[in-house]
């Protein structure tokens, strides 16, 4: 009695090595992503997989480059803010020093006016 071939294997001859492979794969005995591909089809599929990996790596690199550019802009903005703060601190110190000198002069002037009034 002939062994019933799984659906899709009937086209292979009895002597074909693909027939037994087909039978095993269709029966679930050989888990294979590339069955029943020819050698050229396997190469083509491998090339497509490699091309996809290259594309994904390129896309990843592009996104990292974009993120890096954004981070550089943010860092430059932060540096500018820090420089601005340093300049502001410098000007505030200068203004404080000027105000101290004015206060000192005004105190001396008030003392001299009070001394003239008392005298």
C-alpha positions in Angstrom: 0.0 0.0 0.0 1.4 3.4 -1.0 2.1 6.0 1.6 -0.1 8.9 1.1 1.9 12.1 0.4 1.0 15.2 2.2 -0.7 17.9 0.1 1.9 19.7 -2.1 4.3 16.8 -2.4 2.6 14.9 -5.2 4.7 16.6 -7.9 7.9 14.9 -6.9 9.1 11.6 -8.4 9.8 8.6 -6.1 13.5 8.9 -6.7 13.6 12.6 -6.0 15.5 13.6 -2.8 13.0 16.5 -2.6 10.1 14.0 -2.3 11.4 12.7 1.1 12.2 16.2 2.2 8.8 17.3 1.2 7.2 14.5 3.0 9.1 15.2 6.2 8.5 19.0 6.0 4.8 18.6 5.3 4.4 16.0 8.0 5.9 18.5 10.4 9.1 16.5 11.0 11.5 19.1 9.6 10.9 22.7 10.6 12.4 24.6 7.7 11.8 28.2 6.6 13.4 27.5 3.2 11.7 24.3 2.2 11.1 23.5 -0.7 13.2 26.3 -2.2 15.9 25.7 -4.8 19.5 26.6 -4.1 19.1 29.8 -6.1 15.9 30.7 -4.3 17.7 30.1 -1.0 20.6 32.4 -2.1 18.1 35.1 -3.2 16.3 34.9 0.1 19.6 35.1 2.0 20.5 38.1 -0.1 17.2 39.8 0.7 17.7 39.1 4.4 21.2 40.7 4.2 19.9 43.7 2.3 17.1 44.1 4.8 19.7 44.0 7.6 21.9 46.6 5.8 18.8 48.8 5.4 17.9 48.4 9.0 21.4 49.2 10.2 21.5 52.2 7.9 18.2 53.4 9.2 19.4 52.9 12.8 22.6 54.8 12.0 20.6 57.7 10.5 18.3 57.9 13.5 21.3 57.9 15.8 22.9 60.6 13.7 19.7 62.7 14.0 19.6 62.2 17.7 23.2 63.1 18.0 22.6 66.3 16.0 19.7 67.2 18.3 21.9 66.6 21.3 24.7 68.8 19.9 22.2 71.6 19.3 20.9 71.2 22.8 24.4 71.2 24.3 25.3 74.3 22.3 22.2 76.0 23.6 23.0 75.0 27.1 26.6 76.3 26.7 25.2 79.6 25.4 22.8 79.8 28.4 25.7 79.1 30.8 27.8 81.8 29.1 24.9 84.2 29.4 24.5 83.3 33.1 28.2 83.9 33.6 28.0 87.2 31.9 24.9 88.2 33.9 26.7 87.2 37.1 29.7 89.3 36.1 27.5 92.3 35.2 25.6 92.0 38.5 28.8 91.8 40.5 30.0 94.9 38.7 26.7 96.7 39.4 26.8 95.7 43.0 30.4 97.0 43.3 29.3 100.3 41.7 26.3 100.5 44.1 28.5 99.9 47.1 30.8 102.7 46.0 27.8 105.0 45.5 26.4 104.1 49.0 29.8 104.8 50.5 30.0 108.2 48.8 26.4 109.0 49.8 27.1 108.1 53.4 30.1 110.3 53.4 28.1 113.1 51.8 25.3 112.7 54.4 27.8 112.8 57.2 29.4 116.0 55.8 25.9 117.6 55.4 25.0 116.6 59.0 28.3 117.9 60.3 27.6 121.3 58.6 24.1 121.5 60.0 25.3 120.7 63.5 28.1 123.2 63.3 
